[in-house]
Structures are given as C-alpha cells and as structure tokens.
Amino acid sequence: MAQPELFITSTIDAVAKRLFISTATISRCCKQLEFAGYQQFKFAVAQALEHETELVVDVKTESLTSQAERIEREINATITNLSANKVAAAVSHIMASRSIEFFGVGASLPLCLEASRKLTFAGKLSSARSDWDELEIVSQRLTSADLAIIISYSGETEHVVRYATALNERHVPIISLIGNANSSLEKRSVVTLRAHVTNAYYGELDMTSRIPFHVILELVLLEYLKATGVER
C-alpha cells in the first residue's frame, strides 16, 4: 500500500478528496477487503504499521487495473528505497568472491536460477540448486572465499535460516534479498536488499509478487557488469 499513513491521519472525506473518488467508493473498497467500514480499515492499517507488517490483499476482489497498480507501487517503492551504497557493496562482494551460490526455495528458486545463469554467461562461476539436501551440503562446504546470495520473502523460512546459520559458521559472506525487515536472515547477512511487496492471496494460494526481487537482481547484475567491463 502506498502512503499507508495517509489513511491513519485522514478522515474518509479527506481521503476521497485527495484520491478524487467518492466516499462511497472508499466504503465499498473497505467492505470488499472484508472490513465493516472505513474506521475498521483505518484501525487495521494502524495496527499493521505498528507491528511492521503488510496488509494482506485478497486478489479475488482486485480488478486488473488495481492489480497492475499494486505491482507498480511495489516496484516504485523498491526502487525508491534501494540504497546505492548497498548495491555497490553487493557488487564488491560479487567481484571479490571465488564463486557464488544462490539459495532460494519455493517461489524464490526461479529468481536464483535466472540470476545464476546470467552471472555464468558473464564469466562468473555461479550455481543455483533446486534440491534442498544439496543446498544443505553446499552450505557446509563453502568457504570465506565464496559468496552466498539468499532470496527469501519472509527471511524466516526454516531451511533458509538453517543454510544461513551454517554459512555463518564457515564465515561465508551472505547477501540477502528479503521482503520483511528485521528478519533472522537479515541478521545473518553482510548486505541486505529489501523488496517492498504486499502479501497477496487468491484463497489459500500465495500470489505475492516476486517482481520487485527481480528488479533488484537486475540492477545489481547490471552494476556488476559495468564495474567489471565484461563484454561478449
């Protein structure tokens, strides 16, 4: 959600005027999100911010336009809050490493596979594995000369935290891409890059977008290519 503080500090009339829509439209949207009305929605937003959690979107109630706008907001927020210094630090670690191992399970795995493939074609020894047991073994074999890049929306996935712990014990530097701040994975990383995403579900199916993660990876890889001057 873009500018959630707006809803906390404003009346429904003020929000309607700012967004150029009617108060009735706002009320209908709140009810579509299963809130009794604007006041209950306003309270939920305040609670979400207090606990540093994102609101959950039911994509069943979203129009195509709303879905596109939500993803656009996520991308814009990710880019706006992306630290150039952290990107530069990530590039430095990539350049200094002997090899790179990507760690990601579930919906994060395709991101790992694509990024690893691009680095390989750029001449950097890199790999990404789909088998959890293989990842377990690799996390116990890498050294401080290598680099681990871990992608995890929550930063709390059991397997991911276990891999990160093993990597820490072997002094392997970790770059993490996460969706939630202050996660267990972030505490185990030398560089953390955060994607701003909204929890989205279609019933029980997790439809949370990974596009912002893809954007971060693309920007890091482009900066790496520019820094190394790699040409094919």
Secondary structure, DSSP 8 states (H G I E B T S, - for coil): ---THHHHHS-HHHHHHHHTS-HHHHHHHHHHTT-SSHHHHHHHHHHHHHTT---EEEGGG--HHHHHHHHHHHHHHHHHT--HHHHHHHHHHHHH-S-EEEE--GGGHHHHHHHHHHHHHTT--EEE---HHHHHHHHTT--TTSEEEEEESSS--HHHHHHHHHHHHTT--EEEEESSTT-HHHHT-SEEEE----EEEETTEE----HHHHHHHHHHHHHHHHHHT---
